[in-house]
Amino acid sequence: MADIEQYFVFGTVVKAGSFSAAAKQLGVSNSHISKQIARLEKSLQVRLFQPMPRRNQLTDAGKSLLADTEMLLAGYDQLQQTAESIHAEPSGPVRVVLPPLLAKIFLLPRLPAFLKQFPKIQLELTLAQATLQAFSKNVDMAITLGSLPDSSLISKRIGELGASLVGTPAYLQAHGVPQKPADLMQLNCLITHYETIGDMHEWVFIKDQQSVLVTVRGNVRVNDHQVIEELVLSHAGISMLGDYFTKDKLQSGELVRLLPDYETPIKTPVYVVYHDRKLTVPKLQVVHDFVIGCIDN
C-alpha cells in the first residue's frame, strides 16, 4: 500500500508544475521527489507522468488520481490552519447571515460586549432571511427561521419563537372583539411570509384539546415581521406577533391578546447553519457560541 506522503508528493508535483519546483516547495532534494513518485507508481502499478522536455504531463491514470489527491492537499491545509490557530487569539473576518428580526432583538443588545471581548474578530453581518440555496462558501454561518430541507450543511436547532394573536384597543373598538376563531374572517389579519416558513395565513387555535384551523386574510402580506408589528401598533389590523415583542405591550395595555381562551401553538424553530468541520477555527467557534447564547437568553 502506498504511503500517504507519496500521494502528498504527487499532488505537490502537479500543483507546482515539476519535480524540481515541488522539491523546492517542500524543502527536499529532487531525488527524494523522484523516489516517492517511483514508489507510488510501483505500488499502483501504473505510470502517473509522461516525461516531457520542460514539464511533466499526467497520464490518464494520473488524471484519475488527481481529484482525490487535491482533496488530500486541501484537508492538509485545513489541518495546518487548525493546528496553528489552537492557541491563537480568535481573529479575522466571520461572515454571518441572519434575519433582521433576530439581529435587532437578540444579538444587537449583546454585540458591543462581544466585540470588546474579541476585538480582533471582524463580523460581516448580512441581514436577510437566509435560505440554503443562498448559503455559499462566502458565508461562514447563517441563522434561519423555519424548517430546513436535507442538506450536506451542518445545522443545529437553537431555539424557537412563540406567538400570540394581538391587536390594539383602538382597532378592536372600531372593528369588534372576536369571540371565536371564525370571527377573524371579519377582521384585517396581517400576514408574514418567508421562503423557509411560507405564508402564515393558516392560524390554528386549540381549546379543550380540539383544534380549529382558520384561513385568514388581510390587505398586507410581507416578509418582515417588524413591518407587521408597526402596522398592528398603528391600528391597521391584527396579527400573530412574537411573544418577545408582545409581552411588555400586553402588560402596559398597548396591545390586547385576542381569543385568550384558545392556545396558539405557533412555534417557529431557529437554526444555526454552517459548513462541515469549519467550527474547528476559533473565530468561528466563539461567534457560534455567542449566537447560541443570545438566542438561549
C-alpha angles and dihedrals in degrees: 000000000000118000116247089238089063091058089046091052091047092053092046092052091053093046094045094044100232144033092253094049090049091049090052092047093050095039095239136114125274089242091056090055092048092050093050092050091046091051091049092050091048092050093049093037092226138101112248100184136040108213111241129183096254107003136032113242122208120243119222088265090051091051090051091052095045099076095057091041091055088054088052091053092047090051090050091051090050090049091052092050091049093048092049093049099048093095097024124109110255107262144151136055123325116189114210130177117200139154115271088235094060092041093055100040104036113016106034097062091054099034099090092056091049093050090049090052093048106030094166095059114097110204115205105193123191112191107214140108098266121221125195089241089060093044106107140165087269089068119072098188140001134197112207139177125225135022121329128222121228111286143160087240121100115247133181127190106231103173148322138244120230123203141202132201109247144163138173123266089241094056093046092049089054098042107023136256114272115236098187135018092260089063089069089078087073094054134073104255113196113214136204123207132188130177092239094044106029128213110334093211096121110078121190124207126187128203128163089356090301119118126212122195119204123188100212130195137201144158097260130059115169139163094229120082093197091060089056090048092054092046092052091049088050090058093248095131146305130285149166103268130184117269089230087064102038101044098084094034092054090052092049093047094241087120132029124213111233127217091010091178090065129073119228106209096195109143114166110197121227119212135187112212128193143154122279115274095356094116089075085084109088096223091057093045094054093047090048091051091046093053093048091048092053093051093043091053 
